[in-house]
């Protein structure tokens, strides 16, 4: 039978057992912390009842029909594509130019 001194000198028990305890214990610890994270995300993601009604698949067709009725009345023949300012352009100056062009065209 091995004595305590012999176990202290054995490299497997000196380095291997603490390493295994760290790996296995870390795995269980991480599992608990990640479970807390996912539980907190579930609490934060609870939807309002109005939004929840829109997400349900049975009511999707009703929402699509409502959107169709909204778009049906839009006049697309007079629609014009207006370019927005580029990142290097001054947005207020560009908006003023666009307004002046629209004023001349109208």
ZAMARGU-4260 file (C-alpha; in steps of 0.2 Angstrom, whole numbers, plus 5000, padded with zeros to 4 digits):
<rodrens>
0) 5000/5000/5000 | 5006/5017/4995 | 5010/5030/5009 | 5005/5048/5009 | 5024/5053/5005
5) 5024/5041/4991 | 5008/5049/4984 | 5016/5067/4986 | 5031/5062/4975 | 5021/5053/4962
10) 5019/5065/4947 | 5002/5058/4942 | 4994/5063/4959 | 5004/5079/4960 | 5000/5086/4943
15) 4987/5075/4935 | 4973/5074/4948 | 4972/5093/4951 | 4971/5095/4932 | 4957/5083/4930
20) 4948/5091/4945 | 4950/5108/4936 | 4944/5102/4919 | 4929/5092/4926 | 4925/5105/4939
25) 4926/5119/4926 | 4914/5110/4915 | 4901/5109/4928 | 4904/5127/4933 | 4903/5134/4916
30) 4887/5124/4913 | 4879/5133/4928 | 4885/5150/4922 | 4879/5147/4904 | 4862/5141/4911
35) 4860/5157/4921 | 4864/5167/4905 | 4851/5158/4894 | 4838/5160/4908 | 4841/5178/4909
40) 4839/5180/4890 | 4822/5171/4891 | 4816/5183/4903 | 4822/5198/4893 | 4814/5191/4877
45) 4796/5190/4883 | 4786/5199/4870 | 4771/5211/4872 | 4754/5203/4869 | 4752/5214/4853
50) 4769/5209/4846 | 4765/5191/4851 | 4749/5191/4841 | 4759/5197/4825 | 4772/5183/4827
55) 4759/5169/4827 | 4758/5160/4811 | 4739/5159/4810 | 4738/5178/4810 | 4752/5180/4797
60) 4740/5180/4782 | 4729/5193/4790 | 4744/5204/4792 | 4749/5202/4774 | 4731/5206/4768
65) 4732/5222/4778 | 4748/5227/4771 | 4742/5223/4753 | 4727/5235/4756 | 4739/5249/4762
70) 4750/5247/4747 | 4736/5245/4735 | 4731/5264/4737 | 4748/5271/4735 | 4751/5280/4718
75) 4767/5272/4711 | 4767/5282/4695 | 4773/5298/4703 | 4786/5290/4714 | 4804/5296/4712
80) 4820/5288/4719 | 4829/5302/4728 | 4847/5298/4733 | 4853/5302/4751 | 4869/5310/4755
85) 4885/5301/4754 | 4895/5299/4770 | 4908/5312/4764 | 4894/5325/4760 | 4886/5337/4772
90) 4869/5331/4774 | 4861/5347/4778 | 4868/5355/4762 | 4863/5341/4752 | 4845/5341/4759
95) 4844/5360/4754 | 4850/5356/4736 | 4837/5342/4735 | 4823/5353/4741 | 4828/5367/4729
100) 4828/5355/4715 | 4811/5348/4720 | 4804/5366/4721 | 4810/5370/4703 | 4803/5353/4696
105) 4786/5356/4705
</rodrens>
